[in-house]
């Protein structure tokens, strides 16, 4: 079973490849997804890494670590909550 990890406070210039490389040092990465703003398409500064193995080690090793000049916030992702319809 894989573990989904939240990675926050990322530099906006970070690529999925760079994030994958950081986490592959600790285990098997299944998927990396950086989140972009729906309206502008710009990066939002966070993403998710899904790992098949080594997730706990990766969280311990990367939380609070300096990455491209920013201090990462890393923890196990919580299940997404339904936010209902968007209000304008």
Buried (B, 14 or more C-beta within 10 A) or exposed (E): EBBBBBBBEBEEEBEEEBBEEBBBEBBEBEEBEBEEEEEEEEBBBBBBBBBEBBBBBBBEBBBEEEBEEBEBBBEEBEEEEEEEEEEE
